[in-house]
Amino acid sequence: MPRFSIVVPVHNVQGYLRVCLESVLDQSYGDFELIVVNDRSPDGSSAIIDEFAARDERIVPVHLPVNGGIGPARNHGARLARGEYLLFLDSDDSYTPGTLRAIAERIDATSRPDIVQFDYARTHWHGAVKRNRDAAVFEAPGPEVFTVAERPDLLDLFTVVWNKAYRLDFFREGGFAFPTGFYEDAVVVYQTLWTARTITLVDRICVYYRQRRQGNAMRTPSREHFEVFAQYERLFRFIGERPELERWRGFLYDHMADHYLFILRQQDRVPPSARPEFHRRAARDLRAYRPSGHRLGADIPRVSFTLLARTPYALYGLHRAAAVRRAGLRRRYRVWRRRLRRVLLATHRRLVLRRALDPNLAVYSAFSHRGVLGDPAAIHRKAREIAPHVRGVWVVGKEYVDTLPPDVEHVLPGSRAYRKVTARAKYLVNNMNWANDLVKREGAVHIHTHQGTPLKSMGADLLKYPGARRGFSVPKMLRRADRWDYSLVANPHSELVWDRAYPCDFVSLRSGSPRNDCLVRPEPGRREAVRGRLGVPDERTLILYAPTNRDHRQGGYAPTCDLEHLAAGLPGDHVLAVRLHPSLAQRHERGLELKDLARRGVLLDVTDEPSVEDLMLASDALVTDYSSLMFDYAHLDRPIVLHTYDWDTYLAGRGTYFDVTERPPGHVTRDEGELARLFASGAWRDEESARLRGAFRERFGGYDDGRAAERVVRLLMLGEDLSAVPPTVPAPGVPSGQLARS
């Protein structure tokens, strides 16, 4: 008996079927049978099913003689199932890597519950991927195993069966079956959730739910949408036959009312000629099924409900037409309001620009206003220490305000206060470009810190890589860079790159990287404090995995190496900490496996740690790919491993300034097996690793001597000569402490 029986109904999906089947067959957990039910598909799907069945004995091909619809096809597959758990997967969707293993481990950890529910992400035809908007439900606190009475919020989630695993005995004993027609999922979803004795959740994206550009039957006007009435009739009858479920009658009534209103609101559901009839049928149900004394839920629009339940379609139609007209008026109002706001903002900007610069005001921002971070933070701290007369104000996004230290003054981007301080500040410090509408004033000093030593192509060099510059204009970016007065340089390599990549009139300051000061001259006790916060004892070895973003790909990037396999392959006293690129912290990539593995204690998810410098100090080794962190981490003289499984693709899509695999800071791996063997054998910290790291440090150590922030503050804010600061430690043959005109 296999652990899982996965039923895939097939009809007119020849373009998607291979991806679907391969996503199941490629799972790292292989104890399953895949029941593929061909619902008399007229396209080439039948041949694809037979092709896959011939090469993998886990596939059970079924070819039905007549087309009966997705419900009967699922029922046929469920009758053939032999597994401990039953899953349904639509043939144009797919599983994410590691899905079945995550579900199996959750089953074992929760004593074989009746239902295991997991999360999904929508994949759009244009490449965007968005996690379920209700993902927070999966991470809400509460018991690990429960009934739906204890977690009624599950009933408000998307009513589909393909995001659940059903214990087969529970499914069969309950006599659950899919009806024919549209909205068949809702019948089984509600019946099973209401009657399940034990339910558990997997906080992980397990299914990619494909959003087709065309061809979605549910979004095609037809009379098949009338099937919704029969489905709700079945559900009310189900409750009526089971007195213990009476508590759900009011919920079902509200859901039905909301569903009927939704279908009528959409232009791609019921044909216009059939709308009066749909209205009459809906009104009949709303009158017939309303529980005695029931009060509508707060989410049901009262006027729309009354017009649907108690008036002729003509009145409801007038109401909808008026609602559409009101929506149009609101849109026009918003347009005029935005125009008026722009005029007022421009007027206010002109007024504040007439005021004199404040010579003792510095405005800071980092990583698109994400907080007190990076090089700007290091400069700010040093300015408070040796130039306390300079008032420092940070521009911080509203969602990051709670992360600020209590003594840090801040303004919100775009606010009135923001316009005031940016217009009057003598110094503006950023590791990214300021907004387009920020005016560079005569006498203001713009200090651009960058975000580390460049490996990947930057600035004007991106013109050769259209995929990597999707969504922004290089000429506009260079116009923003024209505001720079000083460009901070960490090493000779960076200086040469910035000169070419940003052909603008700035001065290259060979200062070193301020954010690296804490790595070159670490504060006593800081490493131990961070490890204590992370819960990593001193005697354990902490491995930091920090891959970079793949911005040349529409869907971004998630670690494609098997994190669980990597963590399991480490010696017992090793801990794996994973930090996604900050741009992915709130995106679907994090929900693929990282959050689930962290919750189970397989690894640490340190993506939300605000200071990457803290993580570098706390760790004993770095695993990365093409991230600039490798240049910073080299200052710690600790092992670095480059996992460059997609080097050729990355090189073609983004481009790099040199072949890092030829002169790396440590060992280079090309696949998961090689990476696992490297750590299992202990070779990641051998003599060759030390030799490579030493050569890399000599090449890129440059001007980082632990006093970069002091150098910037003394030179640019206090006006002191560079001789006031001990000289940098330059690369051989490079003069120290100089300014070079770009």
VENHU-V343080 format. One record per residue. N is the residue number from 1. RES is the residue in one letter. PSI is psi as a letter, one per 20 degrees, with the letter a starting at -180 (none if undefined). OMEGA is omega in whole degrees, -180 to 180 (none if undefined). Layout:
n=(N	N)
res=(RES	RES)
psi=(PSI	PSI)
omega=(OMEGA	OMEGA)
//
This chain:
n=(1	2	3	4	5	6	7	8	9	10	11	12	13	14	15	16	17	18	19	20	21	22	23	24	25	26	27	28	29	30	31	32	33	34	35	36	37	38	39	40	41	42	43	44	45	46	47	48	49	50	51	52	53	54	55	56	57	58	59	60	61	62	63	64	65	66	67	68	69	70	71	72	73	74	75	76	77	78	79	80	81	82	83	84	85	86	87	88	89	90	91	92	93	94	95	96	97	98	99	100	101	102	103	104	105	106	107	108	109	110	111	112	113	114	115	116	117	118	119	120	121	122	123	124	125	126	127	128	129	130	131	132	133	134	135	136	137	138	139	140	141	142	143	144	145	146	147	148	149	150	151	152	153	154	155	156	157	158	159	160	161	162	163	164	165	166	167	168	169	170	171	172	173	174	175	176	177	178	179	180	181	182	183	184	185	186	187	188	189	190	191	192	193	194	195	196	197	198	199	200	201	202	203	204	205	206	207	208	209	210	211	212	213	214	215	216	217	218	219	220	221	222	223	224	225	226	227	228	229	230	231	232	233	234	235	236	237	238	239	240	241	242	243	244	245	246	247	248	249	250	251	252	253	254	255	256	257	258	259	260	261	262	263	264	265	266	267	268	269	270	271	272	273	274	275	276	277	278	279	280	281	282	283	284	285	286	287	288	289	290	291	292	293	294	295	296	297	298	299	300	301	302	303	304	305	306	307	308	309	310	311	312	313	314	315	316	317	318	319	320	321	322	323	324	325	326	327	328	329	330	331	332	333	334	335	336	337	338	339	340	341	342	343	344	345	346	347	348	349	350	351	352	353	354	355	356	357	358	359	360	361	362	363	364	365	366	367	368	369	370	371	372	373	374	375	376	377	378	379	380	381	382	383	384	385	386	387	388	389	390	391	392	393	394	395	396	397	398	399	400	401	402	403	404	405	406	407	408	409	410	411	412	413	414	415	416	417	418	419	420	421	422	423	424	425	426	427	428	429	430	431	432	433	434	435	436	437	438	439	440	441	442	443	444	445	446	447	448	449	450	451	452	453	454	455	456	457	458	459	460	461	462	463	464	465	466	467	468	469	470	471	472	473	474	475	476	477	478	479	480	481	482	483	484	485	486	487	488	489	490	491	492	493	494	495	496	497	498	499	500	501	502	503	504	505	506	507	508	509	510	511	512	513	514	515	516	517	518	519	520	521	522	523	524	525	526	527	528	529	530	531	532	533	534	535	536	537	538	539	540	541	542	543	544	545	546	547	548	549	550	551	552	553	554	555	556	557	558	559	560	561	562	563	564	565	566	567	568	569	570	571	572	573	574	575	576	577	578	579	580	581	582	583	584	585	586	587	588	589	590	591	592	593	594	595	596	597	598	599	600	601	602	603	604	605	606	607	608	609	610	611	612	613	614	615	616	617	618	619	620	621	622	623	624	625	626	627	628	629	630	631	632	633	634	635	636	637	638	639	640	641	642	643	644	645	646	647	648	649	650	651	652	653	654	655	656	657	658	659	660	661	662	663	664	665	666	667	668	669	670	671	672	673	674	675	676	677	678	679	680	681	682	683	684	685	686	687	688	689	690	691	692	693	694	695	696	697	698	699	700	701	702	703	704	705	706	707	708	709	710	711	712	713	714	715	716	717	718	719	720	721	722	723	724	725	726	727	728	729	730	731	732	733	734	735	736	737	738	739	740	741	742)
res=(M	P	R	F	S	I	V	V	P	V	H	N	V	Q	G	Y	L	R	V	C	L	E	S	V	L	D	Q	S	Y	G	D	F	E	L	I	V	V	N	D	R	S	P	D	G	S	S	A	I	I	D	E	F	A	A	R	D	E	R	I	V	P	V	H	L	P	V	N	G	G	I	G	P	A	R	N	H	G	A	R	L	A	R	G	E	Y	L	L	F	L	D	S	D	D	S	Y	T	P	G	T	L	R	A	I	A	E	R	I	D	A	T	S	R	P	D	I	V	Q	F	D	Y	A	R	T	H	W	H	G	A	V	K	R	N	R	D	A	A	V	F	E	A	P	G	P	E	V	F	T	V	A	E	R	P	D	L	L	D	L	F	T	V	V	W	N	K	A	Y	R	L	D	F	F	R	E	G	G	F	A	F	P	T	G	F	Y	E	D	A	V	V	V	Y	Q	T	L	W	T	A	R	T	I	T	L	V	D	R	I	C	V	Y	Y	R	Q	R	R	Q	G	N	A	M	R	T	P	S	R	E	H	F	E	V	F	A	Q	Y	E	R	L	F	R	F	I	G	E	R	P	E	L	E	R	W	R	G	F	L	Y	D	H	M	A	D	H	Y	L	F	I	L	R	Q	Q	D	R	V	P	P	S	A	R	P	E	F	H	R	R	A	A	R	D	L	R	A	Y	R	P	S	G	H	R	L	G	A	D	I	P	R	V	S	F	T	L	L	A	R	T	P	Y	A	L	Y	G	L	H	R	A	A	A	V	R	R	A	G	L	R	R	R	Y	R	V	W	R	R	R	L	R	R	V	L	L	A	T	H	R	R	L	V	L	R	R	A	L	D	P	N	L	A	V	Y	S	A	F	S	H	R	G	V	L	G	D	P	A	A	I	H	R	K	A	R	E	I	A	P	H	V	R	G	V	W	V	V	G	K	E	Y	V	D	T	L	P	P	D	V	E	H	V	L	P	G	S	R	A	Y	R	K	V	T	A	R	A	K	Y	L	V	N	N	M	N	W	A	N	D	L	V	K	R	E	G	A	V	H	I	H	T	H	Q	G	T	P	L	K	S	M	G	A	D	L	L	K	Y	P	G	A	R	R	G	F	S	V	P	K	M	L	R	R	A	D	R	W	D	Y	S	L	V	A	N	P	H	S	E	L	V	W	D	R	A	Y	P	C	D	F	V	S	L	R	S	G	S	P	R	N	D	C	L	V	R	P	E	P	G	R	R	E	A	V	R	G	R	L	G	V	P	D	E	R	T	L	I	L	Y	A	P	T	N	R	D	H	R	Q	G	G	Y	A	P	T	C	D	L	E	H	L	A	A	G	L	P	G	D	H	V	L	A	V	R	L	H	P	S	L	A	Q	R	H	E	R	G	L	E	L	K	D	L	A	R	R	G	V	L	L	D	V	T	D	E	P	S	V	E	D	L	M	L	A	S	D	A	L	V	T	D	Y	S	S	L	M	F	D	Y	A	H	L	D	R	P	I	V	L	H	T	Y	D	W	D	T	Y	L	A	G	R	G	T	Y	F	D	V	T	E	R	P	P	G	H	V	T	R	D	E	G	E	L	A	R	L	F	A	S	G	A	W	R	D	E	E	S	A	R	L	R	G	A	F	R	E	R	F	G	G	Y	D	D	G	R	A	A	E	R	V	V	R	L	L	M	L	G	E	D	L	S	A	V	P	P	T	V	P	A	P	G	V	P	S	G	Q	L	A	R	S)
psi=(p	r	g	q	o	o	p	o	q	p	o	l	k	h	i	i	g	g	g	g	g	h	h	g	h	j	q	h	o	j	m	r	q	o	o	o	o	o	l	l	p	i	b	j	h	g	h	g	g	h	g	h	h	h	i	o	i	i	p	o	p	p	o	q	h	q	p	i	r	h	g	h	g	g	g	g	h	h	h	i	q	i	r	h	q	p	q	p	p	q	i	j	a	q	q	q	p	j	g	h	g	g	g	g	h	h	g	h	i	k	l	m	r	h	p	o	p	r	r	r	q	p	o	q	h	j	i	q	p	p	q	p	i	k	h	h	h	h	j	q	q	r	q	h	p	r	r	h	h	h	m	i	i	h	i	i	r	p	n	q	i	j	k	q	p	p	p	g	g	g	g	h	h	i	k	p	q	p	r	r	r	r	k	h	g	h	g	h	g	g	g	g	g	h	i	p	h	p	q	r	q	o	m	q	o	h	p	o	o	p	o	q	h	r	j	o	h	h	k	p	p	r	i	i	i	i	i	h	g	h	g	h	g	g	g	h	h	g	g	h	i	n	h	i	j	h	h	j	g	g	g	h	g	g	g	g	g	h	g	g	h	g	g	h	h	q	i	k	e	p	q	h	h	i	g	g	g	g	g	g	g	g	h	g	g	h	h	h	i	p	q	p	j	p	p	q	q	h	i	p	o	g	g	g	g	g	h	g	h	j	r	r	h	g	g	g	h	g	g	g	g	h	g	g	g	h	h	g	h	h	g	h	g	h	g	h	g	h	g	h	g	h	g	h	g	h	g	h	g	h	g	h	i	i	q	q	q	o	i	k	p	p	p	q	q	p	l	l	k	j	a	n	r	b	g	h	g	h	g	g	g	h	h	h	g	i	m	i	i	o	p	p	p	q	o	p	q	h	i	j	h	i	i	q	q	h	j	p	p	r	q	q	p	i	r	g	h	g	h	g	h	h	h	i	p	h	p	o	p	q	j	r	q	r	q	h	j	p	p	o	q	p	i	q	o	p	o	p	i	a	l	a	p	p	g	q	q	r	c	h	i	i	h	i	n	h	h	i	k	p	i	q	p	g	g	h	g	h	h	h	i	i	i	p	h	p	o	p	p	h	r	h	g	g	g	g	g	h	g	g	h	n	m	r	m	r	p	o	o	m	h	r	o	h	i	i	g	i	h	h	m	q	p	p	i	g	g	h	g	g	h	g	h	i	k	o	q	h	i	q	p	o	p	o	o	n	q	r	q	n	i	i	p	h	j	b	p	q	p	i	q	n	h	g	g	g	g	h	i	q	q	h	j	q	p	p	p	p	o	q	p	h	i	j	h	j	r	h	h	h	i	g	h	g	h	g	h	g	h	j	j	h	r	p	o	k	h	i	p	h	o	h	h	g	h	g	h	h	r	i	q	p	p	a	f	k	q	i	h	h	h	g	h	h	h	i	l	q	q	p	p	p	n	l	h	k	g	g	g	g	g	h	h	h	q	r	i	r	n	h	i	h	m	r	j	a	q	p	q	i	r	g	g	h	g	g	h	g	h	h	i	j	i	i	k	a	h	h	g	h	g	g	g	g	h	g	h	h	h	j	h	c	j	o	j	j	k	g	g	g	g	g	g	g	g	h	h	i	k	q	q	h	i	i	p	q	q	r	n	r	q	p	j	p	q	q	k	r	p	p	p	none)
omega=(178	178	-176	166	-176	-177	180	175	-172	173	177	-180	-174	-179	-176	-169	-179	-180	-180	-177	180	180	177	-176	-179	180	178	176	-169	-176	-179	165	-177	-177	-176	-173	178	-177	179	-177	-177	-178	-177	-178	-178	-180	179	179	-179	178	-180	-180	-180	-176	-179	-175	177	-180	175	-179	178	179	-178	-177	-180	178	-179	-178	-173	-179	178	178	177	180	-180	179	-180	179	-180	-172	178	-173	176	179	-177	177	176	178	177	-169	172	176	-179	175	173	180	178	-176	-174	177	180	179	-180	-180	177	177	-179	-176	-176	172	171	179	179	-176	171	-179	-177	-172	-178	174	177	176	-175	-177	-180	173	-179	177	-177	179	174	-176	179	-176	-178	179	-175	-180	-180	179	179	-180	-179	177	-172	170	-180	175	178	179	-177	179	177	-179	179	179	179	-174	178	-179	-174	174	-179	170	-177	171	-170	179	178	-177	-177	179	178	180	-177	179	-180	173	175	174	-179	175	-179	-180	-173	-178	-178	-179	-178	-179	-178	180	-179	-172	-179	178	-180	179	174	-176	172	-179	-174	173	-178	-177	168	-177	-173	175	-176	175	176	174	177	-176	-178	180	178	-180	178	178	179	178	175	178	-178	-179	179	-179	178	175	178	-178	178	177	179	178	-178	-180	-176	-177	-178	179	-176	-178	-176	-177	180	177	-178	179	179	-180	178	180	180	-179	179	179	179	-178	180	-180	-175	179	-175	179	-176	177	-178	-177	-177	-177	177	180	178	179	-179	180	179	180	179	-180	-177	176	-173	-171	-176	180	-180	178	-176	174	-178	175	-176	-177	-178	178	-172	-177	180	179	-179	180	178	-172	-167	-178	176	-179	-178	179	178	180	177	178	180	179	178	179	177	180	178	179	177	178	178	178	179	177	179	178	-180	178	178	179	179	179	179	179	180	178	179	179	179	-180	180	-179	-177	180	177	-179	-177	175	174	-175	-179	180	176	179	-176	171	179	173	179	173	-178	176	-179	-169	168	-179	178	179	179	178	180	-180	-179	178	178	-178	-172	175	-173	178	179	179	-180	179	180	171	-173	177	-175	-177	-179	-176	-178	-179	-174	170	-174	-176	-179	177	-178	172	178	180	178	-178	178	179	178	-179	-180	-174	-180	179	-174	-174	173	-176	175	-173	-176	171	171	-179	174	-178	-177	-173	177	-176	176	-177	175	180	177	-178	179	-178	179	-174	-172	-178	178	-179	-175	166	-180	-177	-177	171	-177	179	178	179	180	-175	-175	180	-177	-179	178	176	175	-176	177	177	178	178	-180	176	175	179	177	180	-178	169	-179	175	-178	-174	-179	-177	-179	178	-180	-178	180	-180	-178	179	-178	-174	180	-179	-176	-175	178	177	177	-180	-180	-172	-164	-179	-177	-177	180	180	-177	177	-180	-180	-174	177	178	176	-176	179	-178	-180	180	179	177	178	180	-179	-180	-180	-178	-175	-180	-179	-177	179	179	176	-175	178	178	179	172	-175	174	177	-178	-175	-178	-176	169	-180	-178	173	-178	-176	180	179	179	-180	-179	-178	179	174	-173	-179	180	178	178	175	-176	177	174	174	-176	-179	-178	-173	-177	-177	-173	-176	-177	-178	-179	178	-170	-177	-180	179	178	180	180	177	179	-179	175	173	-176	-179	-176	176	-173	-174	176	177	177	-179	178	179	-175	-173	179	178	180	169	179	177	-177	-178	177	178	-178	-180	179	-175	-179	179	-180	-178	175	-173	177	176	177	177	-170	-177	-177	-175	-178	179	-180	-180	-180	-174	-176	-180	178	-177	173	-179	-176	178	178	-179	-173	177	-179	-179	179	175	-176	179	-175	-179	180	179	180	-179	-180	-179	180	-178	-177	-177	-178	-180	-180	-177	179	176	180	180	180	-179	179	179	-180	179	180	-178	-171	179	171	-169	-179	179	179	-178	-178	-179	179	-179	-179	-177	-177	-178	-169	-179	-180	177	180	176	-179	-180	178	179	177	-175	175	175	-172	172	-178	176	-179	179	-179	171	-179	169	-180	177	-179	none)
//
